[in-house]
């Protein structure tokens, strides 16, 4: 147990030292010439055209929020899949393996919960579609 702690501590110390070392090297050897062009805001390879405080259309934010909601759903499905899967116990090389239950004994209940979650997401998707969130005018 103590060897693993020493290895983790060594890793953290080396990673922190490398990070600070790279910052110091960049500060010491990096160019220091500034100009008005270098101070100008830069956005995705294009020169800024409008004022930075202009208003965005609310549809942009609706699409962004909908994307986040439906993208993050996978983060919730993965733990359910891992917790309810059948695990294999025994030799790691595959010899004399016995299939045992996973972390959750009621796999049907976990499946039903996941299906309710997906149904609620589908309902939200249908609602957003019906309201025209995905239609860009």
OpenMM code with the backbone's topology and positions (N, CA, C; nanometers):
from openmm import Vec3, app, unit

residues = "UNK UNK UNK UNK UNK UNK UNK UNK UNK UNK UNK UNK UNK UNK UNK UNK UNK UNK UNK UNK UNK UNK UNK UNK UNK UNK UNK UNK UNK UNK UNK UNK UNK UNK UNK UNK UNK UNK UNK UNK UNK UNK UNK UNK UNK UNK UNK UNK UNK UNK UNK UNK UNK UNK UNK UNK UNK UNK UNK UNK UNK UNK UNK UNK UNK UNK UNK UNK UNK UNK UNK UNK UNK UNK UNK UNK UNK UNK UNK UNK UNK UNK UNK UNK UNK UNK UNK UNK UNK UNK UNK UNK UNK UNK UNK UNK UNK UNK UNK UNK UNK UNK UNK UNK UNK UNK UNK UNK UNK UNK UNK UNK UNK UNK UNK UNK UNK UNK UNK UNK UNK UNK UNK UNK UNK UNK UNK UNK UNK UNK UNK UNK UNK UNK UNK UNK UNK".split()
positions = [
    Vec3(0.0819, -0.1190, 0.0000),
    Vec3(0.0000, 0.0000, 0.0000),
    Vec3(0.0865, 0.1257, 0.0000),
    Vec3(0.1970, 0.1200, 0.0738),
    Vec3(0.2817, 0.2378, 0.0829),
    Vec3(0.3546, 0.2635, -0.0496),
    Vec3(0.3875, 0.1583, -0.1246),
    Vec3(0.4550, 0.1772, -0.2526),
    Vec3(0.3651, 0.2498, -0.3521),
    Vec3(0.2345, 0.2165, -0.3526),
    Vec3(0.1429, 0.2850, -0.4433),
    Vec3(0.1307, 0.4320, -0.4068),
    Vec3(0.1278, 0.4623, -0.2765),
    Vec3(0.1177, 0.6018, -0.2334),
    Vec3(0.2420, 0.6801, -0.2738),
    Vec3(0.3581, 0.6182, -0.2618),
    Vec3(0.4821, 0.6855, -0.3021),
    Vec3(0.4825, 0.7093, -0.4528),
    Vec3(0.4352, 0.6134, -0.5303),
    Vec3(0.4303, 0.6293, -0.6761),
    Vec3(0.3345, 0.7420, -0.7149),
    Vec3(0.2189, 0.7493, -0.6504),
    Vec3(0.1223, 0.8548, -0.6813),
    Vec3(0.1785, 0.9906, -0.6406),
    Vec3(0.2396, 0.9980, -0.5238),
    Vec3(0.2988, 1.1235, -0.4781),
    Vec3(0.4104, 1.1683, -0.5726),
    Vec3(0.4935, 1.0754, -0.6167),
    Vec3(0.6001, 1.1077, -0.7114),
    Vec3(0.5423, 1.1591, -0.8431),
    Vec3(0.4361, 1.0963, -0.8894),
    Vec3(0.3710, 1.1403, -1.0130),
    Vec3(0.3170, 1.2827, -0.9990),
    Vec3(0.2509, 1.3114, -0.8874),
    Vec3(0.1952, 1.4452, -0.8649),
    Vec3(0.3067, 1.5491, -0.8574),
    Vec3(0.4142, 1.5178, -0.7868),
    Vec3(0.5262, 1.6123, -0.7747),
    Vec3(0.5901, 1.6371, -0.9108),
    Vec3(0.6134, 1.5322, -0.9891),
    Vec3(0.6752, 1.5502, -1.1211),
    Vec3(0.5830, 1.6261, -1.2163),
    Vec3(0.4531, 1.5973, -1.2132),
    Vec3(0.3601, 1.6680, -1.3012),
    Vec3(0.3524, 1.8159, -1.2650),
    Vec3(0.3478, 1.8463, -1.1359),
    Vec3(0.3452, 1.9860, -1.0923),
    Vec3(0.4760, 2.0559, -1.1287),
    Vec3(0.5878, 1.9894, -1.1063),
    Vec3(0.7172, 2.0477, -1.1428),
    Vec3(0.7290, 2.0720, -1.2921),
    Vec3(0.6801, 1.9789, -1.3729),
    Vec3(0.6844, 1.9968, -1.5178),
    Vec3(0.5984, 2.1154, -1.5599),
    Vec3(0.4807, 2.1272, -1.5016),
    Vec3(0.3934, 2.2396, -1.5355),
    Vec3(0.4567, 2.3734, -1.5024),
    Vec3(0.5076, 2.3873, -1.3803),
    Vec3(0.5730, 2.5123, -1.3429),
    Vec3(0.6998, 2.5346, -1.4241),
    Vec3(0.7751, 2.4291, -1.4513),
    Vec3(0.8967, 2.4425, -1.5311),
    Vec3(0.8681, 2.4941, -1.6714),
    Vec3(0.7628, 2.4435, -1.7345),
    Vec3(0.7276, 2.4907, -1.8688),
    Vec3(0.6817, 2.6361, -1.8665),
    Vec3(0.6111, 2.6749, -1.7615),
    Vec3(0.5716, 2.8156, -1.7496),
    Vec3(0.6935, 2.9071, -1.7349),
    Vec3(0.7893, 2.8649, -1.6550),
    Vec3(0.9101, 2.9455, -1.6348),
    Vec3(0.9911, 2.9543, -1.7637),
    Vec3(1.0073, 2.8427, -1.8354),
    Vec3(1.0818, 2.8439, -1.9617),
    Vec3(1.0131, 2.9347, -2.0631),
    Vec3(0.8814, 2.9289, -2.0717),
    Vec3(0.8089, 3.0174, -2.1628),
    Vec3(0.8242, 3.1635, -2.1263),
    Vec3(0.8239, 3.1923, -1.9975),
    Vec3(0.8407, 3.3307, -1.9535),
    Vec3(0.9825, 3.3814, -1.9817),
    Vec3(1.0834, 3.2972, -1.9596),
    Vec3(1.2216, 3.3398, -1.9791),
    Vec3(1.2594, 3.3541, -2.1260),
    Vec3(1.2152, 3.2615, -2.2098),
    Vec3(1.2611, 3.2584, -2.3485),
    Vec3(1.1574, 3.3040, -2.4505),
    Vec3(1.0372, 3.3358, -2.4065),
    Vec3(0.9324, 3.3764, -2.4993),
    Vec3(0.9494, 3.5186, -2.5487),
    Vec3(0.8931, 3.5502, -2.6660),
    Vec3(0.9033, 3.6869, -2.7186),
    Vec3(0.8202, 3.7832, -2.6336),
    Vec3(0.8673, 3.9071, -2.6256),
    Vec3(0.7990, 4.0063, -2.5437),
    Vec3(0.7547, 4.1282, -2.6250),
    Vec3(0.7568, 4.1213, -2.7554),
    Vec3(0.7163, 4.2339, -2.8381),
    Vec3(0.5644, 4.2396, -2.8478),
    Vec3(0.5074, 4.3533, -2.8153),
    Vec3(0.3630, 4.3715, -2.8283),
    Vec3(0.3355, 4.4767, -2.9344),
    Vec3(0.2190, 4.4675, -2.9930),
    Vec3(0.1772, 4.5637, -3.0944),
    Vec3(0.0250, 4.5758, -3.0857),
    Vec3(-0.0319, 4.6753, -3.1491),
    Vec3(-0.1786, 4.6877, -3.1464),
    Vec3(-0.2489, 4.5669, -3.2089),
    Vec3(-0.1860, 4.5062, -3.3071),
    Vec3(-0.2469, 4.3883, -3.3696),
    Vec3(-0.2499, 4.2708, -3.2722),
    Vec3(-0.1444, 4.2551, -3.1922),
    Vec3(-0.1418, 4.1460, -3.0955),
    Vec3(-0.2404, 4.1681, -2.9813),
    Vec3(-0.2729, 4.2916, -2.9526),
    Vec3(-0.3690, 4.3214, -2.8460),
    Vec3(-0.5132, 4.3134, -2.8937),
    Vec3(-0.5343, 4.3016, -3.0240),
    Vec3(-0.6686, 4.2975, -3.0799),
    Vec3(-0.7359, 4.1635, -3.0475),
    Vec3(-0.8644, 4.1631, -3.0169),
    Vec3(-0.9334, 4.0364, -2.9905),
    Vec3(-0.9297, 3.9453, -3.1132),
    Vec3(-0.9261, 3.8170, -3.0886),
    Vec3(-0.9126, 3.7181, -3.1951),
    Vec3(-1.0185, 3.6111, -3.1728),
    Vec3(-1.0971, 3.5814, -3.2729),
    Vec3(-1.2057, 3.4858, -3.2565),
    Vec3(-1.2082, 3.3877, -3.3726),
    Vec3(-1.1702, 3.2666, -3.3480),
    Vec3(-1.1813, 3.1558, -3.4430),
    Vec3(-1.1164, 3.1855, -3.5776),
    Vec3(-1.0040, 3.2506, -3.5775),
    Vec3(-0.9314, 3.2750, -3.7009),
    Vec3(-0.9853, 3.3898, -3.7841),
    Vec3(-1.0828, 3.4638, -3.7319),
    Vec3(-1.1421, 3.5744, -3.8068),
    Vec3(-1.1251, 3.7031, -3.7274),
    Vec3(-1.1075, 3.8118, -3.7984),
    Vec3(-1.1028, 3.9415, -3.7323),
    Vec3(-1.2417, 3.9757, -3.6806),
    Vec3(-1.2500, 4.0361, -3.5625),
    Vec3(-1.3816, 4.0730, -3.5101),
    Vec3(-1.4448, 4.1823, -3.5954),
    Vec3(-1.5721, 4.1660, -3.6261),
    Vec3(-1.6429, 4.2611, -3.7120),
    Vec3(-1.7343, 4.3504, -3.6294),
    Vec3(-1.8053, 4.2899, -3.5351),
    Vec3(-1.9040, 4.3628, -3.4575),
    Vec3(-1.8510, 4.3917, -3.3174),
    Vec3(-1.9312, 4.4669, -3.2449),
    Vec3(-1.9017, 4.4936, -3.1050),
    Vec3(-1.9167, 4.3639, -3.0262),
    Vec3(-1.8331, 4.3459, -2.9260),
    Vec3(-1.8387, 4.2219, -2.8483),
    Vec3(-1.9609, 4.2141, -2.7587),
    Vec3(-2.0299, 4.3239, -2.7388),
    Vec3(-2.1466, 4.3245, -2.6510),
    Vec3(-2.2781, 4.3125, -2.7267),
    Vec3(-2.2743, 4.2742, -2.8531),
    Vec3(-2.3992, 4.2629, -2.9278),
    Vec3(-2.4797, 4.1439, -2.8778),
    Vec3(-2.6081, 4.1496, -2.8970),
    Vec3(-2.6976, 4.0458, -2.8476),
    Vec3(-2.7057, 3.9300, -2.9467),
    Vec3(-2.7141, 3.8079, -2.8900),
    Vec3(-2.7356, 3.6893, -2.9712),
    Vec3(-2.8845, 3.6581, -2.9721),
    Vec3(-2.9271, 3.5950, -3.0768),
    Vec3(-3.0661, 3.5511, -3.0844),
    Vec3(-3.0896, 3.4421, -2.9801),
    Vec3(-3.2055, 3.4408, -2.9203),
    Vec3(-3.2364, 3.3437, -2.8152),
    Vec3(-3.2349, 3.2005, -2.8702),
    Vec3(-3.2600, 3.1838, -2.9985),
    Vec3(-3.2585, 3.0481, -3.0572),
    Vec3(-3.1202, 2.9845, -3.0487),
    Vec3(-3.0161, 3.0665, -3.0559),
    Vec3(-2.8812, 3.0136, -3.0409),
    Vec3(-2.8655, 2.9476, -2.9045),
    Vec3(-2.9135, 3.0139, -2.8011),
    Vec3(-2.9030, 2.9598, -2.6664),
    Vec3(-2.9925, 2.8373, -2.6481),
    Vec3(-3.1099, 2.8372, -2.7099),
    Vec3(-3.1987, 2.7210, -2.6998),
    Vec3(-3.1354, 2.5971, -2.7630),
    Vec3(-3.0728, 2.6142, -2.8773),
    Vec3(-3.0063, 2.5008, -2.9430),
    Vec3(-2.8882, 2.4537, -2.8584),
    Vec3(-2.8129, 2.5473, -2.8001),
    Vec3(-2.6983, 2.5093, -2.7169),
    Vec3(-2.7433, 2.4322, -2.5938),
    Vec3(-2.8490, 2.4755, -2.5285),
    Vec3(-2.8993, 2.4056, -2.4102),
    Vec3(-2.9544, 2.2693, -2.4479),
    Vec3(-3.0267, 2.2607, -2.5587),
    Vec3(-3.0794, 2.1309, -2.6024),
    Vec3(-2.9656, 2.0347, -2.6343),
    Vec3(-2.8604, 2.0851, -2.6981),
    Vec3(-2.7457, 1.9992, -2.7263),
    Vec3(-2.6843, 1.9461, -2.5981),
    Vec3(-2.6664, 2.0331, -2.4993),
    Vec3(-2.6082, 1.9895, -2.3722),
    Vec3(-2.6952, 1.8850, -2.3027),
    Vec3(-2.8252, 1.9063, -2.3027),
    Vec3(-2.9156, 1.8116, -2.2359),
    Vec3(-2.9065, 1.6747, -2.3014),
    Vec3(-2.9118, 1.6695, -2.4332),
    Vec3(-2.9140, 1.5397, -2.5007),
    Vec3(-2.7751, 1.4791, -2.5141),
    Vec3(-2.6727, 1.5591, -2.4972),
    Vec3(-2.5371, 1.5055, -2.5007),
    Vec3(-2.4988, 1.4477, -2.3650),
    Vec3(-2.5416, 1.5106, -2.2593),
    Vec3(-2.5059, 1.4672, -2.1246),
    Vec3(-2.5808, 1.3402, -2.0852),
    Vec3(-2.6870, 1.3073, -2.1563),
    Vec3(-2.7614, 1.1851, -2.1223),
    Vec3(-2.6719, 1.0611, -2.1274),
    Vec3(-2.5749, 1.0587, -2.2134),
    Vec3(-2.4855, 0.9433, -2.2214),
    Vec3(-2.4034, 0.9270, -2.0940),
    Vec3(-2.3732, 1.0375, -2.0276),
    Vec3(-2.2993, 1.0284, -1.9019),
    Vec3(-2.3808, 0.9580, -1.7941),
    Vec3(-2.5115, 0.9669, -1.8012),
    Vec3(-2.5960, 0.9003, -1.7026),
    Vec3(-2.6236, 0.7549, -1.7404),
    Vec3(-2.6203, 0.7235, -1.8679),
    Vec3(-2.6471, 0.5858, -1.9103),
    Vec3(-2.5274, 0.4944, -1.8850),
    Vec3(-2.4071, 0.5463, -1.8936),
    Vec3(-2.2888, 0.4625, -1.8780),
    Vec3(-2.2783, 0.3992, -1.7386),
    Vec3(-2.2959, 0.4729, -1.6290),
    Vec3(-2.2884, 0.4066, -1.4982),
    Vec3(-2.3946, 0.2991, -1.4784),
    Vec3(-2.5130, 0.3205, -1.5343),
    Vec3(-2.6160, 0.2167, -1.5238),
    Vec3(-2.5716, 0.0902, -1.5964),
    Vec3(-2.5120, 0.1066, -1.7129),
    Vec3(-2.4680, -0.0102, -1.7882),
    Vec3(-2.3568, -0.0843, -1.7148),
    Vec3(-2.2662, -0.0117, -1.6548),
    Vec3(-2.1556, -0.0752, -1.5837),
    Vec3(-2.2042, -0.1435, -1.4564),
    Vec3(-2.2943, -0.0788, -1.3843),
    Vec3(-2.3413, -0.1330, -1.2571),
    Vec3(-2.4266, -0.2570, -1.2748),
    Vec3(-2.4959, -0.2685, -1.3859),
    Vec3(-2.5876, -0.3810, -1.4012),
    Vec3(-2.5324, -0.4944, -1.4868),
    Vec3(-2.4122, -0.4810, -1.5376),
    Vec3(-2.3583, -0.5867, -1.6233),
    Vec3(-2.3162, -0.7078, -1.5411),
    Vec3(-2.3048, -0.8197, -1.6065),
    Vec3(-2.2551, -0.9402, -1.5405),
    Vec3(-2.1032, -0.9323, -1.5354),
    Vec3(-2.0458, -0.9556, -1.4182),
    Vec3(-1.9005, -0.9513, -1.4043),
    Vec3(-1.8452, -1.0925, -1.4044),
    Vec3(-1.7215, -1.1025, -1.4429),
    Vec3(-1.6565, -1.2331, -1.4454),
    Vec3(-1.5569, -1.2400, -1.3314),
    Vec3(-1.5631, -1.3490, -1.2543),
    Vec3(-1.4712, -1.3673, -1.1430),
    Vec3(-1.3832, -1.4875, -1.1732),
    Vec3(-1.2629, -1.4829, -1.1262),
    Vec3(-1.1730, -1.5949, -1.1476),
    Vec3(-1.0407, -1.5498, -1.2032),
    Vec3(-0.9790, -1.6377, -1.2803),
    Vec3(-0.8470, -1.6114, -1.3363),
    Vec3(-0.8557, -1.5009, -1.4423),
    Vec3(-0.7679, -1.3994, -1.4392),
    Vec3(-0.7748, -1.2912, -1.5376),
    Vec3(-0.7457, -1.3361, -1.6803),
    Vec3(-0.6863, -1.4535, -1.6989),
    Vec3(-0.6554, -1.5011, -1.8348),
    Vec3(-0.7742, -1.5717, -1.8990),
    Vec3(-0.8849, -1.5848, -1.8264),
    Vec3(-1.0032, -1.6468, -1.8850),
    Vec3(-1.0170, -1.7938, -1.8534),
    Vec3(-0.9313, -1.8494, -1.7695),
    Vec3(-0.9381, -1.9908, -1.7352),
    Vec3(-1.0219, -2.0063, -1.6094),
    Vec3(-1.1187, -2.0952, -1.6135),
    Vec3(-1.2022, -2.1257, -1.4984),
    Vec3(-1.2800, -2.0017, -1.4528),
    Vec3(-1.3476, -1.9379, -1.5458),
    Vec3(-1.4252, -1.8182, -1.5142),
    Vec3(-1.5666, -1.8573, -1.4738),
    Vec3(-1.6200, -1.7875, -1.3775),
    Vec3(-1.7578, -1.8061, -1.3357),
    Vec3(-1.8287, -1.6719, -1.3476),
    Vec3(-1.9446, -1.6707, -1.4109),
    Vec3(-2.0195, -1.5470, -1.4279),
    Vec3(-2.1005, -1.5231, -1.3013),
    Vec3(-2.0837, -1.4053, -1.2439),
    Vec3(-2.1571, -1.3687, -1.1224),
    Vec3(-2.2382, -1.2434, -1.1487),
    Vec3(-2.3224, -1.2085, -1.0558),
    Vec3(-2.4028, -1.0875, -1.0678),
    Vec3(-2.3143, -0.9652, -1.0540),
    Vec3(-2.3572, -0.8543, -1.1140),
    Vec3(-2.2840, -0.7286, -1.1038),
    Vec3(-2.3104, -0.6610, -0.9712),
    Vec3(-2.2908, -0.5321, -0.9662),
    Vec3(-2.3078, -0.4578, -0.8424),
    Vec3(-2.4539, -0.4495, -0.8014),
    Vec3(-2.5436, -0.4488, -0.8974),
    Vec3(-2.6860, -0.4349, -0.8696),
    Vec3(-2.7515, -0.5698, -0.8898),
    Vec3(-2.8249, -0.6152, -0.7891),
    Vec3(-2.8852, -0.7474, -0.8013),
    Vec3(-3.0119, -0.7438, -0.8861),
    Vec3(-3.0863, -0.6348, -0.8853),
    Vec3(-3.2089, -0.6254, -0.9644),
    Vec3(-3.1825, -0.5633, -1.0997),
    Vec3(-3.1327, -0.6417, -1.1934),
    Vec3(-3.0969, -0.5877, -1.3246),
    Vec3(-3.2190, -0.5403, -1.4014),
    Vec3(-3.3337, -0.6035, -1.3775),
    Vec3(-3.4569, -0.5608, -1.4436),
    Vec3(-3.4990, -0.4219, -1.3979),
    Vec3(-3.4796, -0.3949, -1.2686),
    Vec3(-3.5132, -0.2630, -1.2147),
    Vec3(-3.4228, -0.1552, -1.2752),
    Vec3(-3.2952, -0.1842, -1.2889),
    Vec3(-3.2020, -0.0881, -1.3483),
    Vec3(-3.2391, -0.0627, -1.4943),
    Vec3(-3.2750, -0.1678, -1.5656),
    Vec3(-3.3157, -0.1524, -1.7051),
    Vec3(-3.4421, -0.0672, -1.7146),
    Vec3(-3.5386, -0.0909, -1.6255),
    Vec3(-3.6628, -0.0126, -1.6267),
    Vec3(-3.6332, 0.1348, -1.5969),
    Vec3(-3.5443, 0.1624, -1.5015),
    Vec3(-3.5067, 0.3003, -1.4717),
    Vec3(-3.4421, 0.3670, -1.5934),
    Vec3(-3.3554, 0.2944, -1.6614),
    Vec3(-3.2895, 0.3501, -1.7795),
    Vec3(-3.3917, 0.3775, -1.8894),
    Vec3(-3.4890, 0.2906, -1.9061),
    Vec3(-3.5907, 0.3115, -2.0091),
    Vec3(-3.6805, 0.4306, -1.9747),
    Vec3(-3.7122, 0.4495, -1.8469),
    Vec3(-3.7904, 0.5670, -1.8057),
    Vec3(-3.7102, 0.6940, -1.8333),
    Vec3(-3.5818, 0.6900, -1.8032),
    Vec3(-3.4946, 0.8050, -1.8294),
    Vec3(-3.4909, 0.8373, -1.9784),
    Vec3(-3.4741, 0.7361, -2.0619),
    Vec3(-3.4704, 0.7581, -2.2070),
    Vec3(-3.6054, 0.8069, -2.2578),
    Vec3(-3.7151, 0.7545, -2.2018),
    Vec3(-3.8483, 0.8002, -2.2426),
    Vec3(-3.8675, 0.9483, -2.2079),
    Vec3(-3.8210, 0.9905, -2.0895),
    Vec3(-3.8317, 1.1320, -2.0525),
    Vec3(-3.7470, 1.2193, -2.1451),
    Vec3(-3.6301, 1.1718, -2.1826),
    Vec3(-3.5476, 1.2472, -2.2772),
    Vec3(-3.6143, 1.2557, -2.4141),
    Vec3(-3.6755, 1.1464, -2.4575),
    Vec3(-3.7463, 1.1482, -2.5859),
    Vec3(-3.8648, 1.2442, -2.5805),
    Vec3(-3.9332, 1.2490, -2.4670),
    Vec3(-4.0440, 1.3423, -2.4504),
    Vec3(-3.9935, 1.4867, -2.4565),
    Vec3(-3.8821, 1.5144, -2.3916),
    Vec3(-3.8233, 1.6478, -2.3981),
    Vec3(-3.7775, 1.6835, -2.5384),
    Vec3(-3.7234, 1.5865, -2.6097),
    Vec3(-3.6806, 1.6091, -2.7480),
    Vec3(-3.8009, 1.6401, -2.8369),
    Vec3(-3.9074, 1.5640, -2.8188),
    Vec3(-4.0294, 1.5887, -2.8978),
    Vec3(-4.0869, 1.7266, -2.8658),
    Vec3(-4.0851, 1.7653, -2.7385),
    Vec3(-4.1350, 1.8968, -2.7003),
    Vec3(-4.0520, 2.0070, -2.7647),
    Vec3(-3.9192, 1.9938, -2.7592),
    Vec3(-3.8316, 2.0938, -2.8197),
    Vec3(-3.8518, 2.1003, -2.9708),
    Vec3(-3.8703, 1.9854, -3.0325),
    Vec3(-3.8929, 1.9819, -3.1767),
    Vec3(-4.0258, 2.0503, -3.2108),
    Vec3(-4.1285, 2.0201, -3.1305),
    Vec3(-4.2611, 2.0772, -3.1539),
    Vec3(-4.2598, 2.2292, -3.1372),
    Vec3(-4.1807, 2.2784, -3.0424),
    Vec3(-4.1721, 2.4232, -3.0188),
    Vec3(-4.0848, 2.4930, -3.1228),
    Vec3(-4.0147, 2.4173, -3.2069),
    Vec3(-3.9348, 2.4770, -3.3137),
    Vec3(-3.7955, 2.5177, -3.2718),
    Vec3(-3.7438, 2.4557, -3.1663),
    Vec3(-3.6093, 2.4892, -3.1191),
    Vec3(-3.5049, 2.4544, -3.2246),
    Vec3(-3.5255, 2.3467, -3.2976),
    Vec3(-3.4250, 2.2997, -3.3938),
    Vec3(-3.4417, 2.3620, -3.5327),
    Vec3(-3.5415, 2.4436, -3.5496),
    Vec3(-3.5656, 2.5087, -3.6799),
    Vec3(-3.4945, 2.6424, -3.6817),
    Vec3(-3.3988, 2.6596, -3.7683),
    Vec3(-3.3225, 2.7827, -3.7771),
    Vec3(-3.3802, 2.8666, -3.8899),
    Vec3(-3.4346, 2.9821, -3.8572),
    Vec3(-3.4989, 3.0676, -3.9577),
    Vec3(-3.4057, 3.1762, -4.0037),
] * unit.nanometer
topology = app.Topology()
chain = topology.addChain("A")
for resn in residues:
    res = topology.addResidue(resn, chain)
    for name in ("N", "CA", "C"):
        topology.addAtom(name, app.Element.getBySymbol(name[0]), res)
